[in-house]
């Protein structure tokens, strides 16, 4: 079994702490960018001040689904209908374009953050 000497072990843990800090920083930045998109969208119309907090609970799953366009669209539709109680009709051109636009923005933000 390989054992690091004290100096190498110290450097190893310093690097781990740096990577952990960097990952937390990247995730916080991504979360803020996704929240900004959701706040500007504001599907339930609570206004900017309330919207900044209103949609935060949806961010982790949005980030998770951002790797698969169709899954993200399905999840956004589920949020609108099941969680927010809004009417959403994928055959309505305005609804369809709106969800596509939001989906594109979210995917772009998540893709560029990695």
N, C-alpha and C positions, 0 to 999 in steps of 0.2 A: 504494500500500500504506500502510495506516494504521500509524503508529508512536507508541507511548506515550512521553510525556516521562518522565524519571527518577522523579518523584514518583508519577505515575499507575502506572507500571510497578511500583514498590515496593508500592503499595496493591493492585494486581492480584495480585501474588504472595503478599502477606500474606493476601488473601482466599482464594486457592487453597489455601494451607497450612491455613487455618482449616477450609475445607470438607473437605479431605483428613483432617484430624484428627477432625472431626465425623463423617465417614463411617466412619472406623476405630473410633471410639468406639461408634457405633450398631451396627456389625457385631459388635464384641466383646460388647456388651450382648445382642444377639440370639443370638449363639453361646452365651453363658452361660445364657440362658433356655431355649434348646432343649436344652442339655446337662442342665439341671435336670429337664426333663420326661423325658428318656431315663434319667437316673439314678433317678428315682422309679419309672419303669416297670420298669427292670432285668429285661428278658425272660430273660436267662440266669441270673439269680439270683446274681450275684457279691457282692452286698452294696454298701451305699452308698459306702464308701471306694474300692473298686476300680471301681465303676460310674462314678464321677466322671471316670475316664480311659478306661474301657473303650469307650465309645460315641462318643467325640469324632471319630473318623475318618468317621463317617456324617453328621455335621452339615452339611457343605457341600452334599451332594446333597439332604438333607432340606429345607434352605432353598430350594434350587433348585426342587424339586418342590412346595413348599408353595403355589404359585400355582394348582395344578391338583389338586383333591381325589383324583380317580381315579388320577392318576400317582403321587401321594404314597402312597396306599394300596398300589398295585402295588409301589412301591419299598420300603415297610416290609415287605410280604410277602416280597419278594426278600431283604431283609436277614435276616429271621428264618430263612428256609429255606436260601438259598444261602450266606450268609456266617456265620451262627451255627449252622447245622445243626440247627435246631429244627423240630419238626413244627408245621405250621400248616394248619388246614382252614377255609377261608372259609365252609363250610357248618355248622361248629360254632358254635353261638350265642355261647358264651363267647369264642371266638377272634375272631369277627366283631365283637362289641361292644367288645372290648378294642382292636382295631386302629382301629375307628371313633372311640373315645374319644381315643386317642392322636393320631390324625389331626386331630380337632377342636381339640385343645389346641395342636398345632403350627401349624395354619393360623391360629388366633386370635393366637398370639404373633407370627408372621411378619407378619400383616396389620396388627397394631397398632404394629409397630416402624417401619413405613415412613413 
